[in-house]
Amino acid sequence: MRAGFLRSRCRARLLSAIAVAGATVAVVACAAFAATSKPIVLSDPSGDVSGPLDLVRVSLQRASDGRLRAAVSFAAKITPKTLLASSGPPGSACLRIWTAANADPAATRPDRLVCITARSEDELRGGVYEVTGPDLPKRLADASVRRNASGRNVVIRFTQSALGSPRRIRFGVEATQPGCERPSCIDTLPDGGAAKGFRLR
């Protein structure tokens, strides 16, 4: 009888220890999940392109919810209507992302695009796209988009899994003026199509 009592007490202590250990792991996991990363910031002088989509700054970081957060700033106020074109292709602002460890941004196209476009005159739209070969980009996931009160800064958030969860990426930004397909209508940051490294995990 006493042996049974002792076994019962040992089992209770074991379950209690497991519960405490589980809670500790959960706390550590939550703390890691909530940790934000230091933003990587790229800047560009204003006035180097004509048109409303003149890039001046972009920052990229891991947000507290685990998603990636990119803040794209323009020299002047933009609205969803700014991105629409009366003729020709619409305007857009896209993060150009290379996920492969051996990718050469100077010689290859990015394999992911995270783009801000317009759904209508009143609503912006965000999306993550996969670029493969000569085909049109394939939409992989939605991305949330929010414009600040000044209208010059747009924040886009997207999941790391939409990028295939690489350990490290390289990125740049590209803004294309609405209704124009000439190279002079495209503003890149950094200039010349360069890219900046960013560690995901």
N, C-alpha and C positions, 0 to 999 in steps of 0.2 A: 504493500500500500504506500509505504514511504517512498519506494523507488518510483512508483507512478506519480507521486506528488512532485518529486524532484525533476522527473522528465517533463512534467507539465510546466514547472517554473522555468526550466532551461528553454523550452520551446517558446514560452512567452517572452523571455529575454532576447532570444534570437529574432523573433518577429519584431520586437521593439527596435533592436539594433538595425535590422534591415530597413525599417521605416525611417529611422533617423538618417541612415546612409542615403536612402532614396531622396529624402528631403534635401540633404546637403548637395547631392548631385543636381537636383532640380534647381536649387538656388544658384549654383555655379553656372549651370547651363543658361539660366535666365540672364544672369549677369553678363555672360559672354555674348548672348544674343542681343542684349541691349547696348553693347559697347559700340559707339560710333567710331569711324576712322577719321583721321586727319584729312581734310579736303586737299585735293590736288587742284591748283588754280592755274589757268592759262589766261593771258591777257593779249589784247590786240588794239592798236590805235584806231580811233574812229575816223571816218572819212576816207578809208582806203577803197571803198566801193560806193557806187551810186545806187540809190534805192533804199527802201525802208529796212531791209534785213542786213544791217551793218553790225557784225559781231564785235563786242568789245571785251567780253569776259565769259569764261565758263569754269565752273568748279564741279568736281566729282568726288563723292564720298559714300561710305556705307552708312545708312541711316540707322536709327535705333530699332526700327522694325525689321532689320535684316536686308531690306531692299537697297538698291543703289539709288542715289539722289544726285541728279545733275541740275545745276542752276545755270541757265543760259541768259546772258544779258546783252541787250542791243543798245545802240547809240540813241535811238528814238523809241517812242511808244509804238507798240504793235498791237493789233487786235486780230481776231480771227479773220475779219474781212481783209486785213492787210495781206494775208496769204492767198486769197482767192485771185484768180486771173480772169479777165474778160475774154481772153483767148490764149491758147497755149497752155503749158503745164502750170499747175499751181505752185505757190512758193512753199518752202519747207526749211526746217532747221533740224539737222541730224547729227547725233554722235556717230562717228565712224569708229568701229571697234574691231580690233584684230585679236582673236582669242588664241590662235596657235602660237606656241612658244617660239617657233622658228620663222614666223611671218616677217616679211620685210615690208613695212608700210610704204617705203619709197618705190617699191616695185610691184606690189600686189594690192588688189582691192581689199577693203575690209570684208570680213565674213559676217558681220552683224551691223545693222543700222538701228538706232533708236531715234525715232523721228517725231517731230511736232508738225502737224498739219492742221488744216481747218475742216471740220465736219460741215459747218455752215457759216454764215456771216456772224453768228453769235457764239459759236462753240469750237474750241480747239479739240484736237484729237491726238492721242499718243499711241505709239505702237513699236514693237520690236520686230525686226525683219532679218531673215537669213538671206545672205547673198551667196549664190553658188553658180559659177560659170557665167554664161551669157544670158541666163534666164532672168526674168523679172524677180525682184526680191519677194520672198515668201513671208507672209505675216505669221509670226510665231506666238505673240502674246500682246495683250493690251498693256498700256502704261498710263498711269495717272498724270494729268497735266493741270497745273495751277499757275495763273498769272497774278503777279502782285499788284498792289494798288496803283503804282506808277505806270504799269503797262510795259515797262522796259525789261522786266525780269520774268522768265518763265521757268518753273521748276517741273521736272519730269522725273517720276519714280518708276522703277521697274525691278523685277526679280532677278537675282543672280542666276537662277536656274534657266532663265530665258537665254542666257549666254552659254549654256552648257556647263556652268560652274567650273571654269578654269581657275588655276591658282593666280594667274596674273594676266592682265590684258594691256594693250596699248590703245590709246584713243586720241581722237581729234574731233573737231566740229566743222560742219559745213552748212552754210546757209545759201539757198538758191532763191533768187528773186522771182516773183510770180510772172508768168508769161514770157520767160526768157530762157534760152538754152545755150547762150554763149558763155564761154569760160569767164568772160569779164563780169558776168552776172552772179558769179559764185564767190562768196567770201569764206576763206578757210582760216581755222585757228587751231594750231599754229600756222603761220603762212607757209606756203609751199607744200602743203600736204604732209607735214611732219606729224609725229605722234608722241604722246607722253605715256610712260608706264604707270600702271596702277595695280597694286596687289589686293586681291580679293580676300584671301585667307592665308 
